Amino acid sequence: MNQNVILLAGLPGCGKTTHLCQMHRDGWLVFDDYKAEAVDDCSAFRKSRKFGALVSALRDGLKCAVADIDFCKTESRAEAESVLFVEVPGVKLRWRFFENSPSACEANIRSRNRSSLPNDLEKLHKYSLLYRIPLGAEVLPVWQLGTGE
């Protein structure tokens, strides 16, 4: 079986959801905000309410894309990899990272003009300090709100 999963890491406002929408149009099963509303508000990869559906889809050979802000943390990425390798032997896993550009992300967050603005800016500050993109990783530019790029 040829399972594929792309995991997306990036700061708030970088374009993860926009990128996932394109992937969905290209036939990928998308799991955005993967850890949102997790069981017991736990950040463990297995505690996501989407975990069973993701593992089942991968075992069925579907192409899956998974994104969560928590993937900005190195340890969160390592945990996701280890869990997926155990649950879906032979899974082909790839990471895509959005560039670490807090100023561009902040501009996008402010342009969205959502009620979540203060929370989004707080998360941006918190995660930008933790975000490390590994050498040799596939890196995407921050999406520019209003330009479609």
C-alpha positions in Angstrom: 0.0 0.0 0.0 1.3 3.5 -0.8 0.2 5.7 2.1 1.1 9.4 1.9 0.8 12.0 4.5 2.0 15.6 4.3 2.3 17.4 7.6 2.3 21.2 7.5 4.0 23.4 10.0 3.8 27.2 10.1 3.0 30.2 12.2 -0.5 31.7 12.5 -1.3 33.7 9.4 1.2 32.0 7.2 -1.3 30.4 4.8 -1.7 26.8 6.1 -5.4 26.8 5.6 -5.2 28.4 2.2 -2.6 25.8 1.2 -4.8 23.0 2.5 -7.8 24.2 0.5 -5.7 23.9 -2.7 -4.5 20.4 -1.6 -8.2 19.4 -1.0 -9.0 20.5 -4.5 -6.1 18.3 -5.7 -7.6 15.3 -4.1 -6.1 15.2 -0.6 -8.0 14.5 2.5 -7.4 17.5 4.8 -7.1 17.7 8.6 -6.7 21.4 9.5 -6.2 22.5 13.1 -5.6 18.9 13.8 -5.3 19.2 17.6 -8.1 21.7 18.1 -10.7 20.6 20.7 -8.6 17.5 21.5 -9.7 15.1 24.2 -8.9 16.6 27.6 -7.4 19.6 25.9 -4.3 17.5 25.5 -1.7 18.4 22.9 -0.7 14.7 22.4 -1.0 13.7 18.7 -3.2 10.7 19.7 -5.6 12.8 21.7 -6.9 14.6 18.6 -10.6 13.9 17.9 -9.4 13.4 14.3 -6.8 10.7 15.1 -9.0 7.7 14.3 -10.1 9.1 11.0 -6.6 10.0 10.0 -5.1 6.6 10.8 -8.1 4.9 9.0 -7.6 7.0 5.9 -3.9 6.4 5.8 -4.4 2.6 6.2 -6.9 2.8 3.3 -4.2 4.4 1.2 -5.7 7.9 1.0 -3.5 10.9 0.6 -3.8 13.0 3.8 -2.6 16.5 4.7 -2.4 17.4 8.4 -1.7 20.9 9.8 -1.6 22.3 13.3 0.1 25.3 14.8 1.6 23.0 17.4 3.8 21.5 14.7 5.9 24.7 15.0 7.4 22.9 18.0 10.2 20.4 17.2 9.0 17.9 19.9 5.4 18.0 18.6 6.7 17.1 15.1 8.8 14.2 16.5 5.8 12.9 18.4 3.6 13.0 15.3 6.2 11.1 13.3 6.7 8.4 15.9 3.0 7.8 16.3 2.3 7.6 12.6 5.2 5.2 12.0 3.8 2.9 14.7 0.1 3.2 13.7 0.6 3.0 9.9 3.7 0.9 9.1 5.2 1.9 5.8 3.6 5.3 5.8 5.3 7.8 3.5 5.6 11.0 5.6 6.7 14.4 4.4 6.9 17.8 6.0 6.2 21.2 4.5 7.1 24.2 6.4 6.1 27.8 5.9 8.9 30.3 6.3 9.4 31.8 9.7 8.3 35.4 9.0 6.5 36.8 12.0 6.1 40.2 10.4 4.4 38.8 7.2 2.2 36.6 9.3 1.2 39.5 11.6 0.2 41.5 8.6 -2.0 38.7 7.4 -3.5 38.3 10.8 -4.3 42.0 11.0 -5.8 42.0 7.5 -8.2 39.2 8.3 -9.8 41.4 10.9 -11.2 38.5 12.9 -12.5 38.6 16.5 -9.7 36.2 17.3 -7.1 38.9 16.6 -5.6 39.2 20.1 -5.4 35.4 20.5 -3.9 35.0 17.0 -1.2 37.6 17.8 -0.5 36.0 21.1 0.0 32.6 19.4 2.1 34.1 16.7 4.5 35.6 19.3 4.6 32.4 21.4 5.2 30.0 18.4 7.6 32.2 16.5 10.1 31.9 19.4 9.9 28.1 19.2 9.7 27.6 15.4 12.8 26.0 13.9 12.7 24.7 10.3 15.1 21.7 9.8 17.9 22.0 7.2 16.9 20.6 3.9 13.2 20.9 4.6 10.7 22.0 1.9 9.9 25.6 2.7 6.9 27.6 1.3 6.7 31.3 1.3 4.2 33.0 3.6 1.0 33.6 1.7 0.2 37.2 1.1 -3.4 38.0 2.0 -5.2 39.8 -0.8 -2.7 38.8 -3.5 -3.6 35.2 -3.9 0.1 34.3 -3.7 
